[in-house]
């Protein structure tokens, strides 16, 4: 699972495919909220706000 900004989506997808050998699902965090989970404050690759959940 990756939580990333728009700039780092491609890197996260590449790493997901390398690790799991399958295409990930992308969730736009501006459109979806989870009741039992809060996204981290920043992207996993930089200090920007996260925009996508890649699972």
C-alpha distance matrix in Angstrom:
0.0 3.8 6.9 9.8 13.5 15.3 16.6 13.4 11.9 13.6 12.5 8.8 9.8 12.1 9.9 7.7 11.2 12.7 10.6 10.5 13.6 12.6 12.1 8.9 9.7 10.1 11.0 13.6 13.5 17.2 18.0 15.9 16.1 14.8 17.6 15.9 13.0 13.7 11.4 12.1 15.3 14.2 12.0 10.3 13.0 15.9 17.6 17.4 16.2 12.8 13.4 10.4 7.1 5.5 4.7
3.8 0.0 3.8 6.2 9.9 12.0 13.1 10.0 9.0 11.2 10.0 6.4 8.6 11.0 9.2 8.1 11.8 13.2 12.0 12.7 15.2 14.4 13.1 10.0 10.6 9.6 10.5 12.1 12.0 15.5 16.9 15.4 15.9 15.3 18.3 17.0 13.7 13.3 10.2 10.2 12.9 11.2 8.5 7.0 9.5 12.4 14.1 13.8 12.9 9.6 10.5 8.0 5.8 5.0 6.7
6.9 3.8 0.0 3.8 7.2 10.0 11.6 9.3 8.8 12.0 11.3 8.3 10.7 13.6 12.3 11.6 15.0 16.6 15.7 16.3 18.7 17.5 15.7 12.3 11.9 9.8 9.5 10.1 9.1 12.4 14.4 13.2 13.5 13.6 16.6 15.8 12.2 10.9 7.3 7.4 9.6 8.1 5.8 6.1 8.9 10.7 11.6 10.8 9.4 5.9 7.3 5.7 4.6 6.3 8.9
9.8 6.2 3.8 0.0 3.8 6.6 7.9 6.0 6.2 9.7 9.3 7.4 10.1 12.7 12.2 12.3 15.4 16.9 16.8 17.8 19.6 18.5 16.3 13.4 13.1 10.5 10.5 10.1 9.8 12.3 14.8 14.6 15.5 16.3 19.5 19.1 15.4 13.6 9.8 9.4 10.2 7.6 4.3 5.7 7.0 8.3 9.7 8.3 7.7 4.7 5.9 5.4 6.6 7.9 11.3
13.5 9.9 7.2 3.8 0.0 3.8 5.5 5.6 6.6 10.1 10.5 9.8 12.1 14.6 14.8 15.3 18.0 19.6 19.9 21.0 22.3 21.1 18.5 15.8 15.2 11.9 11.7 10.1 9.9 11.3 14.2 15.0 16.3 17.9 21.0 21.2 17.6 15.3 11.6 11.2 10.8 8.0 5.4 8.2 8.3 8.1 8.9 6.3 6.1 4.4 4.8 6.3 9.1 10.7 14.4
15.3 12.0 10.0 6.6 3.8 0.0 3.8 5.6 5.5 8.6 10.3 10.3 11.6 14.1 15.3 15.7 17.8 19.7 20.7 21.5 22.2 20.7 17.7 15.5 14.8 11.4 11.7 9.8 10.9 11.6 14.1 15.6 17.6 19.6 23.0 23.6 20.2 18.1 14.6 14.7 14.3 11.7 9.2 11.5 10.9 10.9 12.1 9.1 9.1 7.6 6.1 7.0 10.4 11.4 15.3
16.6 13.1 11.6 7.9 5.5 3.8 0.0 3.8 5.9 7.7 8.6 9.9 11.7 13.2 14.5 15.8 17.7 19.0 20.4 21.7 22.3 21.4 18.7 16.9 17.1 14.0 14.9 13.5 14.4 15.3 17.9 19.3 21.1 22.9 26.2 26.4 22.8 20.7 17.0 16.3 15.7 12.5 9.6 11.3 9.4 9.4 11.4 9.2 10.6 9.8 9.4 10.2 13.0 13.4 17.1
13.4 10.0 9.3 6.0 5.6 5.6 3.8 0.0 3.8 5.6 5.4 6.3 8.7 10.1 10.8 12.3 14.5 15.5 16.7 18.3 19.1 18.5 16.2 14.4 15.1 12.6 14.0 13.4 14.4 16.1 18.5 19.1 20.7 21.9 25.2 24.9 21.3 19.5 15.8 15.0 15.1 11.7 8.2 8.7 7.0 8.5 11.3 10.0 11.2 9.5 9.7 9.3 11.2 10.9 14.4
11.9 9.0 8.8 6.2 6.6 5.5 5.9 3.8 0.0 3.8 5.5 5.2 6.2 8.6 10.0 10.5 12.3 14.2 15.4 16.2 16.8 15.6 13.0 11.1 11.6 9.1 11.0 11.0 12.7 14.7 16.4 16.9 18.9 20.1 23.7 23.6 20.2 19.0 15.4 15.5 16.3 13.5 9.9 10.5 9.9 11.8 14.2 12.4 12.6 10.0 9.0 7.4 9.1 8.2 11.8
13.6 11.2 12.0 9.7 10.1 8.6 7.7 5.6 3.8 0.0 3.8 5.5 5.1 6.1 8.6 9.8 10.6 12.2 14.2 15.3 15.1 14.4 12.0 11.3 12.7 11.1 13.8 14.2 16.3 18.2 19.6 20.2 22.4 23.4 27.0 26.8 23.5 22.5 18.9 18.9 19.8 16.7 13.0 12.8 11.5 13.8 16.8 15.4 16.1 13.7 12.8 11.0 12.2 10.3 13.3
12.5 10.0 11.3 9.3 10.5 10.3 8.6 5.4 5.5 3.8 0.0 3.8 5.5 5.1 6.2 8.6 10.0 10.6 12.3 14.2 14.6 14.7 13.1 12.3 14.3 13.0 15.5 16.2 17.6 19.9 21.7 21.8 23.5 24.0 27.4 26.7 23.2 22.2 18.6 17.9 18.9 15.6 11.8 10.7 9.1 12.0 15.4 14.9 16.0 13.8 13.9 12.2 12.8 10.8 13.4
8.8 6.4 8.3 7.4 9.8 10.3 9.9 6.3 5.2 5.5 3.8 0.0 3.8 5.4 5.1 6.1 8.6 9.8 10.5 12.0 13.1 12.8 11.2 9.5 11.4 10.3 12.7 14.0 15.1 18.0 19.4 19.0 20.5 20.7 24.0 23.1 19.8 19.1 15.6 15.3 16.9 14.1 10.4 9.0 8.9 12.1 15.1 14.6 14.9 12.1 12.2 9.8 9.6 7.3 9.8
9.8 8.6 10.7 10.1 12.1 11.6 11.7 8.7 6.2 5.1 5.5 3.8 0.0 3.8 5.5 5.0 6.2 8.5 9.9 10.4 10.7 9.8 7.8 6.9 9.2 8.9 12.2 13.9 15.9 18.6 19.5 19.1 21.1 21.3 24.8 24.2 21.2 20.9 17.7 18.1 19.9 17.4 13.8 12.7 12.7 15.7 18.6 17.6 17.6 14.5 13.7 10.8 10.3 7.2 9.1
12.1 11.0 13.6 12.7 14.6 14.1 13.2 10.1 8.6 6.1 5.1 5.4 3.8 0.0 3.8 5.5 5.2 6.1 8.6 10.1 9.7 10.2 9.2 9.6 12.6 12.7 16.0 17.6 19.6 22.3 23.2 22.9 24.7 24.9 28.3 27.4 24.3 24.0 20.8 20.7 22.4 19.5 15.8 14.1 13.4 16.7 20.0 19.5 20.2 17.3 17.0 14.3 13.9 10.8 12.1
9.9 9.2 12.3 12.2 14.8 15.3 14.5 10.8 10.0 8.6 6.2 5.1 5.5 3.8 0.0 3.8 5.5 5.0 6.1 8.5 9.5 10.6 10.5 10.1 13.2 13.6 16.4 18.3 19.6 22.7 23.8 23.0 24.3 23.9 27.1 25.7 22.6 22.5 19.3 18.9 20.9 18.2 14.6 12.2 12.0 15.6 18.9 19.1 19.7 16.8 17.2 14.5 13.4 10.4 11.2
7.7 8.1 11.6 12.3 15.3 15.7 15.8 12.3 10.5 9.8 8.6 6.1 5.0 5.5 3.8 0.0 3.8 5.5 5.2 5.9 7.5 7.6 7.6 6.8 10.1 11.2 14.1 16.6 18.0 21.3 21.9 20.8 22.1 21.4 24.6 23.3 20.5 20.9 18.1 18.3 20.8 18.6 15.3 13.2 13.9 17.5 20.3 20.1 20.0 16.7 16.6 13.4 11.6 8.1 8.0
11.2 11.8 15.0 15.4 18.0 17.8 17.7 14.5 12.3 10.6 10.0 8.6 6.2 5.2 5.5 3.8 0.0 3.8 5.4 5.3 4.6 5.3 6.0 7.3 11.0 12.7 16.1 18.7 20.7 23.8 24.0 23.1 24.8 24.3 27.5 26.3 23.8 24.3 21.6 22.0 24.4 22.1 18.7 16.7 16.9 20.5 23.5 23.1 23.1 19.8 19.3 16.0 14.5 10.7 10.4
12.7 13.2 16.6 16.9 19.6 19.7 19.0 15.5 14.2 12.2 10.6 9.8 8.5 6.1 5.0 5.5 3.8 0.0 3.8 5.9 5.6 8.2 9.7 10.9 14.6 16.0 19.3 21.8 23.4 26.5 27.2 26.1 27.5 26.8 29.9 28.4 25.7 26.1 23.3 23.2 25.5 23.0 19.5 17.0 16.9 20.6 23.9 24.1 24.5 21.5 21.6 18.5 17.0 13.5 13.1
10.6 12.0 15.7 16.8 19.9 20.7 20.4 16.7 15.4 14.2 12.3 10.5 9.9 8.6 6.1 5.2 5.4 3.8 0.0 3.8 5.9 8.4 10.4 10.7 14.2 16.0 18.9 21.6 22.8 26.2 26.8 25.2 26.2 25.0 27.8 25.9 23.4 24.2 21.7 21.6 24.3 22.2 19.1 16.3 16.9 20.7 23.7 24.1 24.3 21.1 21.5 18.3 16.2 12.8 11.6
10.5 12.7 16.3 17.8 21.0 21.5 21.7 18.3 16.2 15.3 14.2 12.0 10.4 10.1 8.5 5.9 5.3 5.9 3.8 0.0 3.8 5.4 8.1 8.8 12.2 14.7 17.6 20.8 22.2 25.7 25.7 24.0 25.1 23.8 26.6 24.9 22.8 24.0 21.8 22.4 25.4 23.6 20.6 18.2 19.3 23.0 25.7 25.7 25.3 21.9 21.8 18.2 15.7 12.2 10.2
13.6 15.2 18.7 19.6 22.3 22.2 22.3 19.1 16.8 15.1 14.6 13.1 10.7 9.7 9.5 7.5 4.6 5.6 5.9 3.8 0.0 3.8 7.1 9.3 12.9 15.6 18.9 22.0 23.9 27.2 27.0 25.7 27.2 26.3 29.3 27.9 25.8 26.9 24.6 25.3 28.0 26.0 22.7 20.6 21.1 24.8 27.8 27.5 27.3 23.8 23.3 19.7 17.7 13.9 12.4
12.6 14.4 17.5 18.5 21.1 20.7 21.4 18.5 15.6 14.4 14.7 12.8 9.8 10.2 10.6 7.6 5.3 8.2 8.4 5.4 3.8 0.0 3.8 6.4 9.7 12.7 16.1 19.3 21.5 24.6 24.0 22.7 24.5 23.8 26.9 25.9 24.0 25.2 23.1 24.3 27.0 25.3 22.1 20.4 21.3 24.8 27.5 26.7 26.0 22.4 21.4 17.7 15.7 12.0 10.3
12.1 13.1 15.7 16.3 18.5 17.7 18.7 16.2 13.0 12.0 13.1 11.2 7.8 9.2 10.5 7.6 6.0 9.7 10.4 8.1 7.1 3.8 0.0 3.8 6.9 9.5 13.1 16.1 18.6 21.5 20.9 20.0 22.2 21.9 25.3 24.8 22.7 23.6 21.3 22.7 25.3 23.5 20.3 19.2 20.0 23.1 25.6 24.4 23.6 20.0 18.5 14.9 13.3 9.8 8.9
8.9 10.0 12.3 13.4 15.8 15.5 16.9 14.4 11.1 11.3 12.3 9.5 6.9 9.6 10.1 6.8 7.3 10.9 10.7 8.8 9.3 6.4 3.8 0.0 3.8 6.4 9.7 12.9 15.1 18.2 17.7 16.6 18.5 18.2 21.7 21.1 19.0 19.8 17.6 19.2 21.8 20.2 17.3 16.4 17.7 20.7 22.9 21.6 20.5 16.8 15.3 11.6 9.6 6.1 5.3
9.7 10.6 11.9 13.1 15.2 14.8 17.1 15.1 11.6 12.7 14.3 11.4 9.2 12.6 13.2 10.1 11.0 14.6 14.2 12.2 12.9 9.7 6.9 3.8 0.0 3.8 6.6 10.0 12.4 15.3 14.4 13.2 15.4 15.4 18.9 18.9 17.0 17.9 16.0 18.2 20.8 19.7 17.1 17.0 18.7 21.2 22.8 21.1 19.4 15.6 13.7 9.9 8.1 5.7 5.2
10.1 9.6 9.8 10.5 11.9 11.4 14.0 12.6 9.1 11.1 13.0 10.3 8.9 12.7 13.6 11.2 12.7 16.0 16.0 14.7 15.6 12.7 9.5 6.4 3.8 0.0 3.8 6.6 9.3 12.0 11.5 11.0 13.5 14.3 18.0 18.4 16.1 16.3 14.0 16.1 18.2 17.0 14.5 15.1 16.7 18.6 20.0 17.9 16.1 12.5 10.1 6.5 5.8 4.7 6.6
11.0 10.5 9.5 10.5 11.7 11.7 14.9 14.0 11.0 13.8 15.5 12.7 12.2 16.0 16.4 14.1 16.1 19.3 18.9 17.6 18.9 16.1 13.1 9.7 6.6 3.8 0.0 3.8 6.0 8.8 8.1 7.2 9.8 11.0 14.8 15.7 13.5 13.5 11.6 14.4 16.3 15.8 14.1 15.4 17.4 18.8 19.4 17.1 14.6 11.1 8.5 5.5 5.0 6.4 8.1
13.6 12.1 10.1 10.1 10.1 9.8 13.5 13.4 11.0 14.2 16.2 14.0 13.9 17.6 18.3 16.6 18.7 21.8 21.6 20.8 22.0 19.3 16.1 12.9 10.0 6.6 3.8 0.0 3.8 5.5 5.6 6.4 9.3 11.6 15.3 16.7 14.3 13.5 11.4 14.0 15.1 14.6 13.3 15.4 17.1 17.8 18.0 15.1 12.4 9.4 6.1 4.8 6.6 9.0 11.5
13.5 12.0 9.1 9.8 9.9 10.9 14.4 14.4 12.7 16.3 17.6 15.1 15.9 19.6 19.6 18.0 20.7 23.4 22.8 22.2 23.9 21.5 18.6 15.1 12.4 9.3 6.0 3.8 0.0 3.8 5.4 5.2 6.8 9.2 12.6 14.1 11.5 10.1 8.3 11.1 12.0 12.3 11.9 14.4 16.5 16.8 16.3 13.6 10.3 7.7 5.3 5.4 6.7 10.1 12.4
17.2 15.5 12.4 12.3 11.3 11.6 15.3 16.1 14.7 18.2 19.9 18.0 18.6 22.3 22.7 21.3 23.8 26.5 26.2 25.7 27.2 24.6 21.5 18.2 15.3 12.0 8.8 5.5 3.8 0.0 3.8 6.0 7.9 11.3 14.2 16.3 14.1 12.3 11.0 13.5 13.5 14.0 14.0 17.0 18.8 18.4 17.4 14.2 10.9 9.3 6.6 8.2 10.3 13.6 16.0
18.0 16.9 14.4 14.8 14.2 14.1 17.9 18.5 16.4 19.6 21.7 19.4 19.5 23.2 23.8 21.9 24.0 27.2 26.8 25.7 27.0 24.0 20.9 17.7 14.4 11.5 8.1 5.6 5.4 3.8 0.0 3.8 7.0 10.4 13.5 16.0 14.5 13.7 12.9 16.0 16.7 17.3 17.0 19.6 21.6 21.6 21.0 17.8 14.5 12.5 9.6 9.8 11.2 14.0 15.9
15.9 15.4 13.2 14.6 15.0 15.6 19.3 19.1 16.9 20.2 21.8 19.0 19.1 22.9 23.0 20.8 23.1 26.1 25.2 24.0 25.7 22.7 20.0 16.6 13.2 11.0 7.2 6.4 5.2 6.0 3.8 0.0 3.8 6.8 10.0 12.4 11.2 11.1 10.9 14.5 15.9 16.9 16.8 18.9 21.4 21.8 21.2 18.6 15.1 12.7 10.4 9.8 9.8 12.8 13.9
16.1 15.9 13.5 15.5 16.3 17.6 21.1 20.7 18.9 22.4 23.5 20.5 21.1 24.7 24.3 22.1 24.8 27.5 26.2 25.1 27.2 24.5 22.2 18.5 15.4 13.5 9.8 9.3 6.8 7.9 7.0 3.8 0.0 3.8 6.6 9.2 8.3 8.2 9.2 12.9 14.5 16.3 16.9 18.8 21.8 22.0 21.0 18.8 15.2 13.0 11.8 11.6 11.0 14.2 14.9
14.8 15.3 13.6 16.3 17.9 19.6 22.9 21.9 20.1 23.4 24.0 20.7 21.3 24.9 23.9 21.4 24.3 26.8 25.0 23.8 26.3 23.8 21.9 18.2 15.4 14.3 11.0 11.6 9.2 11.3 10.4 6.8 3.8 0.0 3.8 5.7 5.4 7.0 8.9 12.6 15.0 17.0 17.6 18.8 22.2 22.8 22.0 20.4 16.9 14.5 13.9 13.0 11.3 14.1 14.0
17.6 18.3 16.6 19.5 21.0 23.0 26.2 25.2 23.7 27.0 27.4 24.0 24.8 28.3 27.1 24.6 27.5 29.9 27.8 26.6 29.3 26.9 25.3 21.7 18.9 18.0 14.8 15.3 12.6 14.2 13.5 10.0 6.6 3.8 0.0 3.8 5.8 7.8 10.9 14.2 16.4 19.0 20.2 21.4 24.8 25.3 24.2 22.8 19.3 17.3 17.1 16.6 14.8 17.6 17.2
15.9 17.0 15.8 19.1 21.2 23.6 26.4 24.9 23.6 26.8 26.7 23.1 24.2 27.4 25.7 23.3 26.3 28.4 25.9 24.9 27.9 25.9 24.8 21.1 18.9 18.4 15.7 16.7 14.1 16.3 16.0 12.4 9.2 5.7 3.8 0.0 3.8 7.0 10.2 13.1 15.8 18.4 19.5 20.0 23.7 24.5 23.5 22.8 19.5 17.4 17.9 17.0 14.7 17.1 16.2
13.0 13.7 12.2 15.4 17.6 20.2 22.8 21.3 20.2 23.5 23.2 19.8 21.2 24.3 22.6 20.5 23.8 25.7 23.4 22.8 25.8 24.0 22.7 19.0 17.0 16.1 13.5 14.3 11.5 14.1 14.5 11.2 8.3 5.4 5.8 3.8 0.0 3.8 6.5 9.4 12.3 14.6 15.6 16.2 19.9 20.7 19.8 19.1 16.0 13.8 14.7 13.9 11.6 14.3 13.9
13.7 13.3 10.9 13.6 15.3 18.1 20.7 19.5 19.0 22.5 22.2 19.1 20.9 24.0 22.5 20.9 24.3 26.1 24.2 24.0 26.9 25.2 23.6 19.8 17.9 16.3 13.5 13.5 10.1 12.3 13.7 11.1 8.2 7.0 7.8 7.0 3.8 0.0 3.8 6.5 8.9 11.6 13.1 14.3 17.9 18.0 16.7 15.9 12.7 11.1 12.5 12.6 11.2 14.4 15.0
11.4 10.2 7.3 9.8 11.6 14.6 17.0 15.8 15.4 18.9 18.6 15.6 17.7 20.8 19.3 18.1 21.6 23.3 21.7 21.8 24.6 23.1 21.3 17.6 16.0 14.0 11.6 11.4 8.3 11.0 12.9 10.9 9.2 8.9 10.9 10.2 6.5 3.8 0.0 3.8 6.5 8.3 9.4 10.8 14.2 14.5 13.5 12.6 9.6 7.6 9.3 9.5 8.4 11.7 13.0
12.1 10.2 7.4 9.4 11.2 14.7 16.3 15.0 15.5 18.9 17.9 15.3 18.1 20.7 18.9 18.3 22.0 23.2 21.6 22.4 25.3 24.3 22.7 19.2 18.2 16.1 14.4 14.0 11.1 13.5 16.0 14.5 12.9 12.6 14.2 13.1 9.4 6.5 3.8 0.0 3.8 5.5 7.4 8.5 11.9 11.8 10.6 10.6 8.4 7.3 10.4 11.1 10.4 13.2 14.8
15.3 12.9 9.6 10.2 10.8 14.3 15.7 15.1 16.3 19.8 18.9 16.9 19.9 22.4 20.9 20.8 24.4 25.5 24.3 25.4 28.0 27.0 25.3 21.8 20.8 18.2 16.3 15.1 12.0 13.5 16.7 15.9 14.5 15.0 16.4 15.8 12.3 8.9 6.5 3.8 0.0 3.8 7.2 9.4 11.9 10.7 8.3 8.3 6.2 7.0 10.4 12.3 12.7 15.6 17.8
14.2 11.2 8.1 7.6 8.0 11.7 12.5 11.7 13.5 16.7 15.6 14.1 17.4 19.5 18.2 18.6 22.1 23.0 22.2 23.6 26.0 25.3 23.5 20.2 19.7 17.0 15.8 14.6 12.3 14.0 17.3 16.9 16.3 17.0 19.0 18.4 14.6 11.6 8.3 5.5 3.8 0.0 3.8 6.5 8.4 7.0 5.2 5.3 4.6 5.4 9.2 11.0 11.8 14.3 16.9
12.0 8.5 5.8 4.3 5.4 9.2 9.6 8.2 9.9 13.0 11.8 10.4 13.8 15.8 14.6 15.3 18.7 19.5 19.1 20.6 22.7 22.1 20.3 17.3 17.1 14.5 14.1 13.3 11.9 14.0 17.0 16.8 16.9 17.6 20.2 19.5 15.6 13.1 9.4 7.4 7.2 3.8 0.0 3.8 5.4 5.3 5.8 5.6 5.8 4.7 8.0 9.0 9.9 11.6 14.6
10.3 7.0 6.1 5.7 8.2 11.5 11.3 8.7 10.5 12.8 10.7 9.0 12.7 14.1 12.2 13.2 16.7 17.0 16.3 18.2 20.6 20.4 19.2 16.4 17.0 15.1 15.4 15.4 14.4 17.0 19.6 18.9 18.8 18.8 21.4 20.0 16.2 14.3 10.8 8.5 9.4 6.5 3.8 0.0 3.8 6.0 7.8 8.9 9.5 8.1 11.0 10.8 10.6 11.3 13.7
13.0 9.5 8.9 7.0 8.3 10.9 9.4 7.0 9.9 11.5 9.1 8.9 12.7 13.4 12.0 13.9 16.9 16.9 16.9 19.3 21.1 21.3 20.0 17.7 18.7 16.7 17.4 17.1 16.5 18.8 21.6 21.4 21.8 22.2 24.8 23.7 19.9 17.9 14.2 11.9 11.9 8.4 5.4 3.8 0.0 3.8 7.2 8.5 10.5 9.7 12.3 12.4 13.0 13.3 16.0
15.9 12.4 10.7 8.3 8.1 10.9 9.4 8.5 11.8 13.8 12.0 12.1 15.7 16.7 15.6 17.5 20.5 20.6 20.7 23.0 24.8 24.8 23.1 20.7 21.2 18.6 18.8 17.8 16.8 18.4 21.6 21.8 22.0 22.8 25.3 24.5 20.7 18.0 14.5 11.8 10.7 7.0 5.3 6.0 3.8 0.0 3.8 5.7 8.6 9.3 12.1 13.4 14.7 15.8 18.8
17.6 14.1 11.6 9.7 8.9 12.1 11.4 11.3 14.2 16.8 15.4 15.1 18.6 20.0 18.9 20.3 23.5 23.9 23.7 25.7 27.8 27.5 25.6 22.9 22.8 20.0 19.4 18.0 16.3 17.4 21.0 21.2 21.0 22.0 24.2 23.5 19.8 16.7 13.5 10.6 8.3 5.2 5.8 7.8 7.2 3.8 0.0 3.8 6.7 8.7 12.0 14.1 15.6 17.4 20.4
17.4 13.8 10.8 8.3 6.3 9.1 9.2 10.0 12.4 15.4 14.9 14.6 17.6 19.5 19.1 20.1 23.1 24.1 24.1 25.7 27.5 26.7 24.4 21.6 21.1 17.9 17.1 15.1 13.6 14.2 17.8 18.6 18.8 20.4 22.8 22.8 19.1 15.9 12.6 10.6 8.3 5.3 5.6 8.9 8.5 5.7 3.8 0.0 3.8 6.3 9.0 11.7 13.9 16.1 19.4
16.2 12.9 9.4 7.7 6.1 9.1 10.6 11.2 12.6 16.1 16.0 14.9 17.6 20.2 19.7 20.0 23.1 24.5 24.3 25.3 27.3 26.0 23.6 20.5 19.4 16.1 14.6 12.4 10.3 10.9 14.5 15.1 15.2 16.9 19.3 19.5 16.0 12.7 9.6 8.4 6.2 4.6 5.8 9.5 10.5 8.6 6.7 3.8 0.0 3.8 6.5 9.6 11.8 14.6 17.8
12.8 9.6 5.9 4.7 4.4 7.6 9.8 9.5 10.0 13.7 13.8 12.1 14.5 17.3 16.8 16.7 19.8 21.5 21.1 21.9 23.8 22.4 20.0 16.8 15.6 12.5 11.1 9.4 7.7 9.3 12.5 12.7 13.0 14.5 17.3 17.4 13.8 11.1 7.6 7.3 7.0 5.4 4.7 8.1 9.7 9.3 8.7 6.3 3.8 0.0 3.8 6.0 8.0 10.8 14.0
13.4 10.5 7.3 5.9 4.8 6.1 9.4 9.7 9.0 12.8 13.9 12.2 13.7 17.0 17.2 16.6 19.3 21.6 21.5 21.8 23.3 21.4 18.5 15.3 13.7 10.1 8.5 6.1 5.3 6.6 9.6 10.4 11.8 13.9 17.1 17.9 14.7 12.5 9.3 10.4 10.4 9.2 8.0 11.0 12.3 12.1 12.0 9.0 6.5 3.8 0.0 3.8 7.1 9.9 13.3
10.4 8.0 5.7 5.4 6.3 7.0 10.2 9.3 7.4 11.0 12.2 9.8 10.8 14.3 14.5 13.4 16.0 18.5 18.3 18.2 19.7 17.7 14.9 11.6 9.9 6.5 5.5 4.8 5.4 8.2 9.8 9.8 11.6 13.0 16.6 17.0 13.9 12.6 9.5 11.1 12.3 11.0 9.0 10.8 12.4 13.4 14.1 11.7 9.6 6.0 3.8 0.0 3.8 6.3 9.7
7.1 5.8 4.6 6.6 9.1 10.4 13.0 11.2 9.1 12.2 12.8 9.6 10.3 13.9 13.4 11.6 14.5 17.0 16.2 15.7 17.7 15.7 13.3 9.6 8.1 5.8 5.0 6.6 6.7 10.3 11.2 9.8 11.0 11.3 14.8 14.7 11.6 11.2 8.4 10.4 12.7 11.8 9.9 10.6 13.0 14.7 15.6 13.9 11.8 8.0 7.1 3.8 0.0 3.8 6.4
5.5 5.0 6.3 7.9 10.7 11.4 13.4 10.9 8.2 10.3 10.8 7.3 7.2 10.8 10.4 8.1 10.7 13.5 12.8 12.2 13.9 12.0 9.8 6.1 5.7 4.7 6.4 9.0 10.1 13.6 14.0 12.8 14.2 14.1 17.6 17.1 14.3 14.4 11.7 13.2 15.6 14.3 11.6 11.3 13.3 15.8 17.4 16.1 14.6 10.8 9.9 6.3 3.8 0.0 3.8
4.7 6.7 8.9 11.3 14.4 15.3 17.1 14.4 11.8 13.3 13.4 9.8 9.1 12.1 11.2 8.0 10.4 13.1 11.6 10.2 12.4 10.3 8.9 5.3 5.2 6.6 8.1 11.5 12.4 16.0 15.9 13.9 14.9 14.0 17.2 16.2 13.9 15.0 13.0 14.8 17.8 16.9 14.6 13.7 16.0 18.8 20.4 19.4 17.8 14.0 13.3 9.7 6.4 3.8 0.0
